[in-house]
């Protein structure tokens, strides 16, 4: 699958992974790769600006924490982020249904 | 190789949140390299693969710059509008109604014209700043960036015009006490210097976006 296939949906994917619990950027990227069966293959460095953007929008919060002997920025979904995830997930499913209808 | 990558990334990142971004990048690269080493890779090969999977420096820096620019636009807009509103309004209302020539009909034309120019530039700056805020709320960061540039330019014009208006005023009202003179000129100077510093910071924040365009 082309590397930029997911670039327009990074926010939705990150919110979805964070819904399962707080994590740092490296952990989030590995979780995305595992849950997508290896299909998620964006440049890993571009995920951090996406997390920063989500934080500025109030959808996630972050703090520095000591994890496995190193200070890492750990991200957590906010209540507003959970609502945004519900809304965007619903919009995505509608889009997929509409595309599949056309392709059928 | 990780150190070299981080040096290059630090050179390209905007100043906003640079330290935080670099720390997160370093933590990630070390984790990735350590995982590869644990899987049997040599240290140089692990670092090379970690850097490769993180992405080209220019691509990553551009993504950071785009994210940080939105924040810089918002902060710059709020500060510029707040500074102008807080300083310009009392600067006109107080001397206008307190010191001679205080009556509008008695005011020399040179004073009236320079005050009008300063006031007009201030209103333009406020209007552009307000529209920039609307553009941000409408998720149009590049349009907001252009509007903020215009607001900052108008703000600089306001500061210069205020200093000129103040100098012309004092020339026609030499009996103005020292404390009032300072109260007139210091805020105008602060507006000019503050807006100039904001303009410089804004140009620096926008540079990565302009280069990529």
Interface residues (C-beta under 8 A of the other chain):
Chain A: X24 X25 X26 X29 X42 X43 X44 X45 X46 X48 X49 X50 X52 X53 X56 X70 X71 X72 X73
Chain B: X17 X20 X21 X23 X24 X25 X27 X28 X30 X31 X32 X53 X54 X55 X56 X59 X60 X63 X64 X66 X67 X68 X70 X71
